[in-house]
Amino acid sequence: MVNHVTADYVKSGIDYANQTNAQAVLLKLSTPGGLETSMRWIIQAMLDSRVPVITYVAPSGTRAASAGFFILLAGDVAVMAPGTNAGAAHPVMLGGADIGKTMEAKIENDAAAYIRSIADKRGRNVKLAEEGVRESKAFTERKRSRAT
C-alpha cells in the first residue's frame, strides 16, 4: 500500500542513493494503490532525484494500480514484467464518503492534470495516462505507454 510509512521509506532510499552517488534506484512496485498525499511525496522525491529512478512492476501477477500507476509513470524508466498490469487510477474517497459532484469533478480534474504533467515530463503517452485516471482504464505490459 502507498501510505506515509512507504513514502518515508522510498524517500529515504532515494535520498541515500543521491548522497552515495548511486548509479540508479530500482523501485519495485506491487500495489493496489493508496493515499494521494503519500503518492505525491514519493513522486516529488523521484522528480527531485539526481539519480535515475527505475520503476518496475513485478513479479508476474502483480499490479501498479491507482497511486501505483502515477508512481510507475513518474520513473525515469518505467518497466513492467510479463503478466503485470497498471492503471485504474480514478480517484476514490476513503470510506466511500459522498462529497458531491462539484468536489468529485475537482478531484478528478486535479488527478488528470497531475498525471498528464508526469507523462509529458517523462515523454510518455499523455492521452493513455489520462484515460487511466478519467476512465479507470488498466493496461498490461503489452500496451506500452508510448503507443498511440
N, C-alpha and C positions, 0 to 999 in steps of 0.2 A: 504494500500500500504506500502511496505517496502521502506522507504526513510530515509533521515537524521533525520527528526523530530521523526519518530517512533523509529529509532535506538537509539537516545539520550534518549528517554522516557524509552525504555526497559533497556538500560544500567544503567540508574539512578535507576530504580526499583530493578535490580539485585544488584547494589552497596548497596542500602538501606537494602535489605534482608541480605546481608553479614554483614553490620555494626550492625544490630539489632539481629543477630544470629537467623534469621527466620528458621522455620522447612523446608520450601521449597518455591520455586517460581512457580506459575502457570502461564504459558504464553499461553493464549488462541489465537489460530490462525484462521483467516478467511481472506485470502488474495489471490489475483491473482498473486502476486509476487512483484517485484520492483527492486531497484538498487543493483547491486552486491557489491559495497563498503559498503553500509548500512547493507546488509545481513552479510557480514564478520565481521563488528563491533559487531553486535548482537551475532553472533556465538562465537566470541572471548570472549565477556563478559560471555557467558554461560559456555564456557570451562574453564575460569579462576575462576568461582564461586566456593566457598567452599560449598555454599548452593545448594542442588539439584534443577535443573530446570526441571519442568514437562511441556512438550509441548502438547497441547490439541487442536485438530481441532474440532471446534464446533461453532454454533449448527448444527443440521442436515441440509443438503442442502448447506453447505459451503465447502471451499477447502483450501488447503495449496499448491498452485501451485508455480512453478518456485522457486523463492528465499524462499518462504514459505516451500517448500519441504526440502531444506537444513536446515532451522531452525528447522523444525519438527524432522529430524533425529539427530540433534545435542543435543536434550534434553536428560537428564539422563533417563527419562521415556518419551516415545512418545505414545500418545493415540489419537484415532480418534473416534468421536461419530458416531453412526449408520447414514448412509446416507451422509457421507462425502467422499471426495477424496483428493488425494495428488499426486504430481509428475509433469509431463510435464515441466521438468526443463531445457530443452535445452536452452543455452544462445542465446539471441537475442540482436541486436543493436537498441538502441533508434532511432526513426526516420527512421528505415529501411535503414541505410547507407550501401553502398556496400564497404566492407573493403578488399575484395579479399580472395581467397581460403586459402592462407597461414595463414593469420591472423585469419580467421574463424576457421581453424584447431587448431591453438594455443589456442584460447579462449575456444573451446570445450574441448581440452585435459586438460587444466588447471581446468576447472569446473569438469570434470570427476575425475581427481586426487583428487580434494578437497572433493568431495562427497564420494569417496572411503575411504579417510582418516577419515572422520567423521563417516561413517558407521562402519568402522573397530574399531575405538576407542570406539564406543558405543555397539559393539557386534551385529551389525545388518547385514543383508544380503547385502554384498558389490556388488554382481552381479546385484541384483534388483535395488539398489540405482543408480548404473552406467547406467542401462537401462533407468531410469527416466531422466537422462541427455542426453545420446547419442541418444536414440531412442524416446525421449519425451513421454515415457510411463507414464500413470497415474494409480493409484492404489486406490481401495476402502478400507474402513475399514476392509473388509473381507479378503483382500490379504495382509497378515501380512508380515512385512519386514524381519522376521526371516525365512520365508518359503523358500524352496529350489526350 
